[in-house]
Amino acid sequence: MDVRRFGTRRIYLAWIVTFTLGSALCGLATSTGELVILRVIQRSAAG
């Protein structure tokens, strides 16, 4: 399991960074297709 290998704190931090980056990129999306792809990335970080 990733948690045992990397630690809970690192996994949680990675989720927060990925979600925040995905949110920022969603705000910069210029088309519906980009927005959908970026929302998928954001959703994958949300769990």
GROMACS elastic network, one bead per residue, 0.5 to 0.9 nm:
[ bonds ]
;  ai    aj funct       b0    kb
    1     4     6  0.56604   500
    1     5     6  0.66027   500
    1     6     6  0.88917   500
    2     5     6  0.50448   500
    2     6     6  0.58817   500
    2     7     6  0.74761   500
    2     8     6  0.86138   500
    2    11     6  0.77442   500
    3     6     6  0.54250   500
    3     8     6  0.53447   500
    3     9     6  0.86698   500
    3    10     6  0.83667   500
    3    11     6  0.66804   500
    4     7     6  0.56042   500
    4     8     6  0.76525   500
    6     9     6  0.81878   500
    6    10     6  0.62581   500
    6    11     6  0.68418   500
    7    10     6  0.56116   500
    7    11     6  0.64453   500
    7    12     6  0.87574   500
    8    11     6  0.52488   500
    8    12     6  0.60884   500
    8    13     6  0.85379   500
    9    12     6  0.51825   500
    9    13     6  0.60851   500
    9    14     6  0.85837   500
   10    13     6  0.50518   500
   10    14     6  0.60857   500
   10    15     6  0.86294   500
   11    14     6  0.50990   500
   11    15     6  0.62891   500
   11    16     6  0.87551   500
   12    15     6  0.51292   500
   12    16     6  0.63072   500
   12    17     6  0.87086   500
   13    16     6  0.50983   500
   13    17     6  0.61364   500
   13    18     6  0.85351   500
   14    17     6  0.51584   500
   14    18     6  0.60469   500
   14    19     6  0.84829   500
   14    45     6  0.83898   500
   15    18     6  0.51969   500
   15    19     6  0.60317   500
   15    20     6  0.84921   500
   15    44     6  0.87852   500
   15    45     6  0.51806   500
   15    46     6  0.70894   500
   15    47     6  0.84891   500
   16    19     6  0.51772   500
   16    20     6  0.60204   500
   16    21     6  0.84481   500
   16    45     6  0.73992   500
   16    46     6  0.82927   500
   17    20     6  0.51733   500
   17    21     6  0.59756   500
   17    22     6  0.83962   500
   17    45     6  0.86257   500
   18    21     6  0.51649   500
   18    22     6  0.59776   500
   18    23     6  0.85199   500
   18    41     6  0.78354   500
   18    42     6  0.69023   500
   18    44     6  0.86883   500
   18    45     6  0.58995   500
   18    46     6  0.87523   500
   19    22     6  0.50501   500
   19    23     6  0.61178   500
   19    24     6  0.86724   500
   19    41     6  0.76963   500
   19    43     6  0.75375   500
   19    44     6  0.81300   500
   19    45     6  0.52576   500
   19    46     6  0.65109   500
   20    23     6  0.50310   500
   20    24     6  0.62210   500
   20    25     6  0.86031   500
   20    42     6  0.77975   500
   21    24     6  0.51303   500
   21    25     6  0.61571   500
   21    26     6  0.85519   500
   21    42     6  0.79089   500
   22    25     6  0.51204   500
   22    26     6  0.60836   500
   22    27     6  0.87400   500
   22    38     6  0.59632   500
   22    39     6  0.69756   500
   22    40     6  0.87038   500
   22    41     6  0.61624   500
   22    43     6  0.85391   500
   22    45     6  0.84800   500
   23    26     6  0.50527   500
   23    27     6  0.65046   500
   23    28     6  0.89688   500
   23    38     6  0.78863   500
   23    39     6  0.77715   500
   23    42     6  0.64512   500
   24    27     6  0.52463   500
   24    28     6  0.67142   500
   25    28     6  0.50063   500
   25    29     6  0.62707   500
   25    35     6  0.83144   500
   25    38     6  0.67605   500
   26    29     6  0.51832   500
   26    30     6  0.88526   500
   26    34     6  0.78697   500
   26    35     6  0.56339   500
   26    36     6  0.85611   500
   26    37     6  0.89183   500
   26    38     6  0.57800   500
   26    39     6  0.67613   500
   26    42     6  0.85000   500
   27    30     6  0.86560   500
   27    35     6  0.83438   500
   28    35     6  0.85862   500
   29    32     6  0.75945   500
   29    33     6  0.85864   500
   29    34     6  0.56667   500
   29    35     6  0.54636   500
   29    38     6  0.80395   500
   30    33     6  0.85496   500
   30    34     6  0.67887   500
   30    35     6  0.75731   500
   31    34     6  0.53412   500
   31    35     6  0.63115   500
   31    36     6  0.87706   500
   32    35     6  0.50088   500
   32    36     6  0.61811   500
   32    37     6  0.87239   500
   33    36     6  0.51966   500
   33    37     6  0.63567   500
   33    38     6  0.86396   500
   34    37     6  0.52198   500
   34    38     6  0.60791   500
   34    39     6  0.84612   500
   35    38     6  0.51161   500
   35    39     6  0.59515   500
   35    40     6  0.85716   500
   36    39     6  0.50853   500
   36    40     6  0.63009   500
   36    41     6  0.88283   500
   37    40     6  0.51643   500
   37    41     6  0.65324   500
   37    42     6  0.87721   500
   38    41     6  0.50287   500
   38    42     6  0.61589   500
   38    43     6  0.85150   500
   39    43     6  0.58993   500
   39    44     6  0.84440   500
   40    44     6  0.61053   500
   40    45     6  0.87439   500
   41    44     6  0.51845   500
   41    45     6  0.66108   500
   41    46     6  0.88970   500
   42    45     6  0.53582   500
   42    46     6  0.64526   500
   43    47     6  0.66620   500
   44    47     6  0.56520   500
